[in-house]
Amino acid sequence: MMDQVLYVLAIMGCNDDSMQCQQARVEPVHYTSIAACQEAMSGALERSTDLAYPVISATCQRKGNLTADAQPQRARHGG
């Protein structure tokens, strides 16, 4: 029996050059596909403007902190 793979959307806080990032929060929703997770990135970034980082980004991760094959999207924090 195969286990279902779930994805979570992690919001990352980064320095100005985006070289040093750390996980700032994880969205509470679990996604059943990488595509569904990626579609939710824009909204998650819009909800994360309260973070005190120069740059915020989002990445989809397999539940259990294994990074999935997803390109992070970046948005400038409107400070």
C-alpha positions in Angstrom: 0.0 0.0 0.0 1.4 3.4 -1.0 1.3 6.3 1.4 -0.2 9.5 0.1 2.4 12.3 -0.2 1.3 15.6 1.3 2.9 19.0 0.8 3.1 22.0 3.1 3.9 25.6 2.1 6.8 27.0 4.1 7.3 30.7 4.3 11.0 31.6 4.4 12.5 34.9 5.7 15.7 36.0 4.0 18.3 38.7 4.1 18.6 41.3 1.4 20.6 39.2 -1.0 18.4 36.1 -0.3 21.5 34.1 0.5 20.6 33.3 4.1 17.0 32.2 4.7 15.3 30.6 7.6 11.8 29.1 7.9 9.5 31.7 9.4 6.3 29.8 9.4 4.4 26.9 7.7 0.9 27.4 6.3 -1.6 25.2 8.1 -3.0 23.6 4.9 -1.8 20.3 3.5 -1.8 19.8 -0.3 -2.1 16.5 -2.1 0.0 17.7 -5.1 3.0 19.9 -5.7 0.9 21.8 -8.3 -1.8 22.7 -5.8 0.8 23.8 -3.3 2.5 26.0 -5.9 -0.8 27.6 -6.9 -1.3 28.7 -3.2 2.2 30.4 -3.0 1.0 33.9 -4.1 -1.7 34.1 -1.5 0.6 32.8 1.2 3.2 35.4 0.4 0.5 38.2 0.5 -0.5 37.0 4.0 3.1 37.0 5.1 3.9 40.7 4.8 3.9 41.0 8.6 7.3 39.2 8.8 10.3 41.3 9.7 12.6 40.2 6.9 13.8 42.2 3.9 12.8 39.4 1.6 10.2 36.6 2.0 9.9 33.6 -0.2 7.8 30.4 -0.2 8.6 26.8 -1.0 6.6 23.6 -1.2 7.9 20.9 1.0 6.9 17.3 1.5 5.4 16.8 4.9 8.3 15.8 7.0 10.6 18.6 5.9 11.8 17.0 2.7 12.1 19.7 0.1 10.0 19.0 -3.0 10.9 20.0 -6.6 9.5 23.5 -6.5 10.9 26.8 -7.5 10.6 29.3 -4.7 8.7 32.4 -5.4 10.1 35.6 -3.9 8.3 38.8 -2.9 9.8 41.9 -1.4 8.5 42.8 2.0 6.7 46.1 1.8 8.3 47.6 4.8 
